[in-house]
Amino acid sequence: MADDIQLELQQKIEALERKNKLLEEGLHQAERLLQMFDRTEQELKASKSLLIRQGEALKEHITEREQAEIALRESHQQMHSLLNSMAEGAYGVDTEGCCKFVNRSFLRILGYENADEIIGKHIHELIHHSYPDGRPYPDTECRMYAAFRHNVEVHVSDEVFWRKDGVAVTVEYWSQPIIMNSVTTGAIATFVDITERKKAEEAARLASEYARSLIEASLDPLVTISAEGKITDVNTATERVTGMERGHLIGSDFTNYFTDPEYARESYLKVFSQGSLTDYPLALRHASGRVIDVLYNATLYRDTNGKVLGVLAAARDITERKRIEARLADSEARLRAIIENEPECIKIVDAEGLLVQMNPAGLKMIEADNQEQVVGRSVLEVIAPEYRNAFAEFHKRVLAGEVMQMEYEVIGLKGGRRWLDSHAVPMKEANGNVVHLAVTRDISERKQAEHQLRIAATVFEAQEGMMVTDANNNILTVNKAFTDMTGYTVNEVIGQNPRLLRSGLQTPDFYASLWESIAKKGAWEGEIWNRRKNGEIYPEYLTITAVKDANKIVTHYVATHTDMTLRKAAAEEIERLAFYDPLTRLPNRRLLQERLKPALASSQRSSRKGALLFIDLDNFKTLNDTLGHDMGDLLLQQVAERLSSCVRESDTVARLGGDEFVVMLQDLSEQPLEAANQTEITGNKIRTILNQPYQLASHDYISTPSIGATLFSGQERTVDELLKNADIAMYQAKTSGRNALRFFDPQMQNAIAARFTLEGDLRKAVASQQFELYYQLQVDSAHRASGVEALIRWRHPDRGLMSPAEFIPLAEETGLILPIGQWVMETACAQLKAWQQSPLTRSLMLSFNVSAKQFFQANFVAQLLEAVQYHAIDPMLLKLELTESALVKNIEYTIATMNALGEIGIQFSLDDFGTGYSFLQYIKKLPLNQLKIDQSFIRDITDNTGALTVVRTIIAMAESLNLNVIAEGVESEQQRQFLQNNGCTNYQGYLFSKPVPIAQFEALLKQECF
């Protein structure tokens, strides 16, 4: 019996020793994992400690078998959870290279669905069976095998693994053997995807090379000088201008190369006191002894923390320029001598029409004794009044770049009148201003002779065609106007009868009446149709006068021919301009109103309904701003054609102006509902055809309409009321999302009236500053205050406190956002100034929103810099929150503006990030400091996998771009914990504080929890 007990006890001890050995092996494996996964060191230590305690417990309680098995299971589960929580891919192989286990990150990085696709397969064939160029990757060269073949750890910083879909992934991996009881049983490896890191490194290398190539490409010497005055870098141009090699220059005192070292050092010290230096004159001494005059421009440069490292200086060699200036001075003296002795007037007139300079010959022409009498006075003062407008236009065209000639009369300072002939050219001065340079001669004598000749010829050579015949109607002579009008030359008509002009449209009775009138009254006048030489029939006004001698006998006939073609065409054009749009040839507002009046009367008589469709093109201004007004005009013409194709001949399509069209439908059903249905069918037809793509020159363009409709059934409403109702309906279509059709509803008019009232109140609010700033706390993961956002509120005198959502869209639409934005800027800067007086708030960063309209003002940078300087605040505590729409409008201008403000330390946060996608291609270009995750994603992260994925992606993107990230709208501890677990350590939301007035906010800061 004792032997049986002893045997049973021995068996239990051996079984426990085997279990203990298994536990020890598990401990060894856990220790190896602890060495590999630095980021999970605490978890592994905890596992090891737990396993040791469980082993000791098993030794102490040999009979407690169930506890040992439970501990062992928990150990395996913990190690399994630990492996799957790692961001790195991990896998293990046996001594044959076959995979024994993989973690979730392995599957994610290499594109596998589950571990069953991997386990048992040769890992080498799965992940690096070949090189990127297609060559086989022999097993013998697999460096991971070295881990268990030679019992060494292996680290490969640049290796290619293959995904399941055949895409190559660049990785960095670590491998080490697994040793159990001094026997190598396989190897374990971890790896990380370094594709993006490689791209970033390559981009940084290219950027560095590009920057250096720009420096070397400069023809001007560029030098960086340390804070101690030592040269730290130069370009090739510096070597050329000093005659020294780069190696000799670097490390030497920069003043060694100037003719006046102390003067150079003074300029260097001014850079530190002023921040920069512009066009500072110095003289360099070349190694050969030659002196080179230069202008220096210098500025401070800093490290990423803002610490001044030294001075960046650029020099411009002006030696040659000085020689040129000397030659110019000599040339100018010679030119002045020529001008002073020139017998013709030479004058210079500035852009304002003021005389700048005039030579003695010119002074004589205008009866001036010296230049002081006329320089600085308007040239128009001496121009005869009847020529002043023409001379002003002449002057304007010269300044615009045209070479011009003009004859005009002047009245001298002493009253004498002269005729002058000016030949003028534009001339650009050294400062870039364009002036009017003219050479003028006195043509008074020539004008007097011409005047006498004109008096003699005026009677005959009038604008009207003139014909003289003898008493037998044989043509004796004609003037040039006649030949131009009829196409016949003088030689072709002399000796002919005027009948050669007859069109055949007048009857013999007409001509009989004509000659009867001449015989009785001595003259006839009236409209007649004649024929030109080319056969064209044209209307003219004909006057025939009989010339009689002293005996009352007719000796000649004089006929005056006035071509009425243009006059009739002009009359037709006047009618067209009065009633038709010149761009689209559609009826205009005036003609539409004329047609609406009888349409209303007809509707009342017939009881049949009519309708107006008010059509406005969505985003038409954007087209004009981006592609130009010529493309906008082309779109309007094509829209007009499409609208005309959608309606009947009895309907009217009109253009009111801009991108607004109106379609008037007549003879609809007598039943209102049926008429509304007919109108809706036509409206949807119009919407469909206007949605089709347009070809605007080389551009493909999509445009959508917003359509408002209203019915009419007689004269119960005026024309203006109908148009107003259709316009209101169109506005409702726009506010519903555009590309829509809406019918007029009286409630729409009430909404419009309310909007106008609100707009008026908003203008009063701007004038009397009825706004307040509320402040919302921003905290880090330790609940410490990291910043604050200033949010505007409107204290309406009747409606109370209004949120920005109720009035900011209207402010944007009306342009009031500009003075409102200016008020926010000034108020925020004033608050920062006040906070600088308290240790509690002096380090708080204050952010506020800037609208796109405000950001793209030409003077926005100047306004903000002026506010910073006026309030004497640290600009590094100021952060501007911009939305995607504000940034992508003009990306190059945006970058320039942000860089200008970033140079003084102002930071930028991208607000509502994640709600758009078109901005991702630009985000790397912009000097942003922070991404702000939109609250719509934060709200759903606990129960929406899509929102969760977006938030993780934004955080990862921010980390890869070295940007800070903050989440807004955090309202629960669960949301905050999720964000912290995923790397987001800055938060804003109701969990910490609502936006509150300044006094309440400062009281909040004093609470111990912050």
BELBELJO-V853059 format. One record per run of one state. SS is the DSSP state (helix for helix, strand for strand, loop for the rest). FROM is the first residue (numbers start at 0). LEN is the number of residues. If there is no record, write none. Layout:
ss = <SS	SS>
from = <FROM	FROM>
len = <LEN	LEN>
//
This chain:
ss = <loop	helix	loop	helix	loop	helix	loop	strand	loop	strand	loop	helix	loop	helix	loop	strand	helix	loop	strand	loop	strand	loop	helix	loop	helix	loop	strand	loop	strand	loop	strand	loop	helix	loop	strand	loop	strand	loop	helix	loop	helix	loop	strand	helix	strand	loop	helix	loop	strand	loop	strand	loop	strand	loop	helix	loop	strand	loop	strand	loop	helix	loop	helix	loop	strand	helix	strand	loop	helix	loop	strand	loop	strand	loop	strand	loop	helix	loop	strand	loop	strand	loop	helix	loop	helix	loop	strand	helix	strand	loop	helix	loop	strand	loop	strand	loop	strand	loop	helix	strand	loop	strand	loop	helix	loop	strand	loop	helix	loop	helix	loop	strand	loop	strand	loop	helix	loop	strand	loop	strand	loop	strand	loop	helix	loop	strand	loop	helix	loop	strand	loop	strand	loop	strand	loop	helix	loop	helix	loop	strand	loop	helix	loop	helix	loop	helix	strand	loop	helix	loop	helix	loop	strand	loop	strand	loop	helix	loop	helix	loop	strand	loop	helix	loop	strand	loop	strand	loop	helix	loop>
from = <0	1	36	37	60	64	85	88	94	97	102	103	110	114	117	121	122	127	129	130	135	136	138	141	142	149	153	162	167	180	182	193	194	217	221	226	229	234	235	242	245	249	252	253	257	258	260	274	275	285	290	302	307	317	318	341	344	349	353	358	359	365	370	373	377	378	382	383	384	399	403	411	416	428	433	442	443	458	464	470	473	478	479	486	489	493	496	497	501	502	507	521	522	531	536	548	553	563	564	579	580	586	587	588	606	609	617	619	627	628	646	651	657	659	665	671	690	693	696	698	701	704	712	718	735	740	743	745	768	770	780	784	796	799	802	803	814	816	835	845	849	851	855	859	871	874	877	882	883	888	890	902	906	913	929	933	934	938	944	960	963	968	972	981	985	988	995	996	997	1005>
len = <1	35	1	23	4	21	3	6	3	5	1	7	4	3	4	1	5	2	1	5	1	2	3	1	7	4	9	5	13	2	11	1	23	4	5	3	5	1	7	3	4	3	1	4	1	2	14	1	10	5	12	5	10	1	23	3	5	4	5	1	6	5	3	4	1	4	1	1	15	4	8	5	12	5	9	1	15	6	6	3	5	1	7	3	4	3	1	4	1	5	14	1	9	5	12	5	10	1	15	1	6	1	1	18	3	8	2	8	1	18	5	6	2	6	6	19	3	3	2	3	3	8	6	17	5	3	2	23	2	10	4	12	3	3	1	11	2	19	10	4	2	4	4	12	3	3	5	1	5	2	12	4	7	16	4	1	4	6	16	3	5	4	9	4	3	7	1	1	8	5>
//
